[in-house]
Amino acid sequence: MPDEKTAASRAIVLKPLPRTGAALTHDVQRYQLYHLGRMRDCPPRYTYKALAWTLRDHLMSDWMNTYVARDQPGRRRGYYLSLEFLIGRSLANHVLNLGLDEASREALHRFGQTLEEVAEQETDAGLGNGGLGRLAACFMDSCATLDLPVMGYGLHYQYGMFHQRIENGYQVEDPDHWLRDGNPWEVERAEFTCRVPFGGRTEHYHDKAGIHRARWVDTSDVLAVPYDMPISGYRNHAVNTLRLWKSVSTDVFNLEEFNAGSYSEAVQAANQAEYISMVLYPNDSSENGKELRLRQQYFLVSASMQDALRQWRAAGNSDLTKFAEHNVFQMNDTHPSVAVAELMRLLLDQEGMRWDAAWAITTQCMAYTNHTLLPEALERWPVALFERLLPRLLEIVYEINARFLREVSVAWPGDIDRRRRMSIIEEGPVRQIRMAWLAIVGSFSVNGVAALHSRLLREGLFRDFVDLWPDKFNNKTNGVTPRRWVAHANPGLSALISEQIGEDWIADLSQLERLKPLAEASHAAFHAEWRAVKRANKERLAEIIKARCGVEFNPDALFDVQVKRIHEYKRQLLNVLHVIHLYNRINHGRLDGWADRCVLIGGKAAPGYAMAKRIIKLINSVADVVNSDPDVDGRLKMVFAPNYRVSSMEVIAPATDLSEQISTAGKEASGTGNMKFMMNGAITIGTYDGANIEILDAVGKDNFFLFGLHAEKIEALRPHYQPLSYVENDPDLREVIDLLKSGHFNLYEPGIFDMILDSLLSPHDPWMVLADFRSYVDAQERVAQAWQDEARWTRMSILNTASSGFFSTDRTMQEYNAGIWKLK
Ligand SMILES: *Cc1c(COP(=O)(O)O)cnc(C)c1O
């Protein structure tokens, strides 16, 4: 959004650039020559830059016009606060949204290059861990496509999600220096730099009117410099902004130290500030409580709230009592929940408001999304750390808590235990701030991300708060953007769908329903084309696997895929146990009802999560044995796909037949990988968990392989869980466990899988893997049966795509807007 002030006041309207192939050729060539200095040859990685700059020029007029159209006093805006945006690549996405596919291809053809090879040069923007960060990116896409005035606020990490290599079967992490070659999409907006305070102390005084006030003084400030990324809507000329903050030192040299001869110390101090936005924390679904992480959270939140206030004023507003009418902030998980206290600070200390007025505003413009029920992911910050880093914020949190607990006491007089449970401050040897409680108390809306998840929150973790404020709590089932995950990732399927029902489905996914009649076997030609598309996608994936992993996947076999972060609750182990079971069947000649399978597992483990890393080693070890055993003879293949990321999912989802969604029931809040697979015609084998339940409802039980204990049964069984009894009573399971114990998969590294065996066989295994083994294996046999009936499988596949309309983030965003944001 170029120069907000002048754009607004003079209402410059930039004209769109010419969009022909010839015009694009000219622009690309100009960048190649006059910007990159490439005269004779311009390899694809440079052409990528030239084309990206060209497309950015094309986005500019829409970006500016979108801004100008919304820059009016009284206009309501939304802000999405997230520590993560897992964007992936942008080029092909903008080409699709701008409708410049043919023109771009024509231009590149002139240089002897294809759009695919040029797009392949782009490094993924991996500014997130997994589902939560990818959700934020899909939300941005849908807001732009719906022309909703929503701005994303995040951090401009220098290093995104680490790069994963596999060495001798073990994960090795390399830093992801994604900005090495620059980021052609971003625009630095130094003029909107903010100052974020840390440390220091507070002073209290009475102002001229005799009102008690606080000052935060002696702070060590850090500058927040915004980098804007354009977020284009699908063919609607709307371009929203993702604003990412980079931390920069206030002054490169502390002059005093410099003069005292401490040159390098002075420079080092400057570097400290820059660490804040240096690296993304690679933990998915768990917190690590590091001081730098709290610094990141406050840095994001303070810069963003200051910026939102500034924008609101720049649009011509001044009456602060109207602020909540004009602004809404959605917090993506508890990570940015200190925003509640920060908005209070700005309103009290900087705007001079009184507490009640400030609190009324805050609680009318903050909204909170919870993403997990895992206790290890519930953020708590030690009071002592908070006090040292954010002393003024701690005072405000205390005051919020004191007033809140008074409300609790009025509602439940004498209920001391309830007060203790609901207090934002957790008492104990180490006093901690419960960030989720702060988010709930400070928000007018609290939502979970799938129907089951929201119900479990209401009945469990948040029950006390539901008693107090039943109307605050709601559900917004997640989604994914069909532009990236179907239109772009699966051009073959997209063309086939559009041939049948036109192109409207791309921005209105409910239209896919119209494919349902075509699922009947009488449409034999359509079925054949459907299979041909899947087949071509499988060939494309098989080639990549062959090149990267040296393993041959036969496209005629069932492609059985589980890609997601490696975590015990997601139960990649259950998948491995099934593969070992299949291997045993081959070795014992039990081949009745056999279907050839290629099993693909991929995902990153948090570098500090020892068990997850060992699971990766097990997958690789089992794969080595299976793939090199001549008796297996191509009936079973297994691969661990390294460095799973957005751009790999774009190739994997379209090529998948069977989508593995096998978490312990009650543990996966929603899942979104499940939705990407469904849209691309994969059939799910899944537990009754997260959004799997809604997928099952949409597609019907005949088109979904359901297995496993439900959440209530899991919890009822937990106290009596006896994994050994399953081993004793199930010969297939016994065989699998015995083979694992025998060291067959780790002949040269004895004992390395003991920790996995111990966990599987422990009555305290929280994920209760063995409880679902039999049910899972039985479901897999139903899968094999269905696979052998080609017509039946094709029908199921078509019905999955046809029933996936609900899982578009366009629907999700419409629900957020109708229920929470109320934007025009
Ligand atoms: C969709 C996606 C995820 C989330 O997958 P789940 O199966 O829902 O855990 C994680 N990482 C990437 C790269 C994704 O595209």
Ligand as a Chemical Component Dictionary entry (heavy atoms), coordinates in Angstrom:
data_LIG
# 
_chem_comp.id                   LIG 
_chem_comp.type                 NON-POLYMER 
_chem_comp.pdbx_formal_charge   0 
_chem_comp.three_letter_code    LIG 
# 
loop_
_chem_comp_atom.comp_id 
_chem_comp_atom.atom_id 
_chem_comp_atom.alt_atom_id 
_chem_comp_atom.type_symbol 
_chem_comp_atom.charge 
_chem_comp_atom.model_Cartn_x 
_chem_comp_atom.model_Cartn_y 
_chem_comp_atom.model_Cartn_z 
_chem_comp_atom.pdbx_ordinal 
LIG C1 C1 C 0 -1.871 -27.925 5.640  1  
LIG C2 C2 C 0 -0.518 -27.963 6.161  2  
LIG C3 C3 C 0 -0.282 -28.358 7.473  3  
LIG C4 C4 C 0 -1.389 -28.794 8.415  4  
LIG O1 O1 O 0 -1.574 -30.179 8.267  5  
LIG P1 P1 P 0 -2.400 -31.036 9.327  6  
LIG O2 O2 O 0 -2.544 -32.359 8.669  7  
LIG O3 O3 O 0 -3.715 -30.351 9.485  8  
LIG O4 O4 O 0 -1.616 -31.084 10.567 9  
LIG C5 C5 C 0 1.016  -28.385 7.934  10 
LIG N1 N1 N 0 2.042  -28.047 7.128  11 
LIG C6 C6 C 0 1.855  -27.693 5.848  12 
LIG C7 C7 C 0 3.030  -27.363 5.009  13 
LIG C8 C8 C 0 0.575  -27.631 5.324  14 
LIG O5 O5 O 0 0.398  -27.247 4.052  15 
# 
loop_
_chem_comp_bond.comp_id 
_chem_comp_bond.atom_id_1 
_chem_comp_bond.atom_id_2 
_chem_comp_bond.value_order 
_chem_comp_bond.pdbx_ordinal 
LIG C1 C2 SING 1  
LIG C2 C3 SING 2  
LIG C2 C8 DOUB 3  
LIG C3 C4 SING 4  
LIG C3 C5 DOUB 5  
LIG C4 O1 SING 6  
LIG O1 P1 SING 7  
LIG P1 O2 DOUB 8  
LIG P1 O3 SING 9  
LIG P1 O4 SING 10 
LIG C5 N1 SING 11 
LIG N1 C6 DOUB 12 
LIG C6 C7 SING 13 
LIG C6 C8 SING 14 
LIG C8 O5 SING 15 
# 
